[in-house]
Amino acid sequence: MSESTVTAILDAARRRLTDAPRERIGELQEGRRLLGIPRAARIAQRGTAWHLGVLLVIDDGVLATGDIVRAHEEVRRGFAAESQRRRAELSAAAARGGVPEGETVHIGWHPIDLAALDAASSPLAVRGGEALVRWSAAGGYQPLARYLEERIELLRHPPERA
């Protein structure tokens, strides 16, 4: 199986997704100093993608997911854990970047090079001539076409109250 076969599988998925909802993708920009005063970080919007599990499918490529943040205005409050504080900071950065209140944005994603699918950092691989996807770092591989079929179905028909 070659890069062109993986591309064909992704192109077929894109055709099925044309009217499916997309989610925002963004990039965290740490705050710069302006006249010596530090500015707050913000998430700059970089487009949209179809979120299919561990993959973000864009018009001309595929990305590995990173973190998902829901935009909320900054609120001062105490936190029991540093991780909660960081999530709140990212939510506020998304709001400062123009993401509407309550909407999600993907950050920390990285492009997947379809010419180098055996890289350990990629959720995609080709083994035994078959395109595969690893749905978690500890999980096994499953066929890419079947994975995309299941994820597209979930995106188009989410479970009740999901």
LINWO-V557194 format. One record per helix or strand of 2 or more residues. SS is the DSSP state (alpha for helix, beta for strand). FROM is the first residue (numbers start at 1). TO is the last residue. Records with the same first field share a line. If there is no record, write none. Layout:
BEGIN
SS=FROM-TO  FROM-TO
END
This chain:
BEGIN
alpha=3-17  82-96  144-156
beta=23-29  33-34  37-38  42-52  55-58  61-64  67-70  104-107  110-111  124-127  130-134  141-143
END
